[in-house]
Amino acid sequence: MIRYLGLDDFVETAAAVLDLPEETVIKMGRLDVAESALHAPQAGWGEDEFCLRNRNEYLPPADDDPDGEETFRRMLTTAGASTEDLEATEAEAAGWIADRLRPRAVD
């Protein structure tokens, strides 16, 4: 079962990353835009997922079982990267994802 992030998760994460009270994030954030972005991963193309459409399958890290903890930590690290470290952080995240992709057997 996939557990998608909700607006409460966004506010909590943004507050932690920015070191601000949640009330401040709510007041200053464009929550309508954030909520729209949070729904984007739920969109699909029929039965195909993004990796499958590219003839890959995603193998979640062992530390994700049962609640996605490693992936969540990776998201926080990437989202909290400073401007100076952004390029290196993005490259590291891309490598982390690539390490978990395997070519899918052709049906």
C-alpha positions, 0 to 999 in steps of 0.5 A: 500500500502506498502512503502519500504525504498530505498537507499536514505532512508538508507543514510539519516537514517545512516547519522542521526544515525551516526551523519555524513554528507550523503556524508561521508556515501556514501563514506564509505558505501558498498551501493551495500550491503545496496541496496541488503538488502533493497530489501529483504523485497520486496521478498515474497512467492507467496501470503503469507507474513511472519506473515501469514506463521506462522499463525499470522497476524500483526496489525500495531500500531495506530500511524502508520496511515497513514505513518508508523511513529511509526514503523519508530521510532522503527526502528531508535531506534533499529538501533541506539542502542549502543553495551552495550544496544543492547541485551535489545533493541533487546528484547524490539523490539521483544516484540513490534512486539509480541504485534502486532501479533495475531493468524490468524483464520484458513481458 
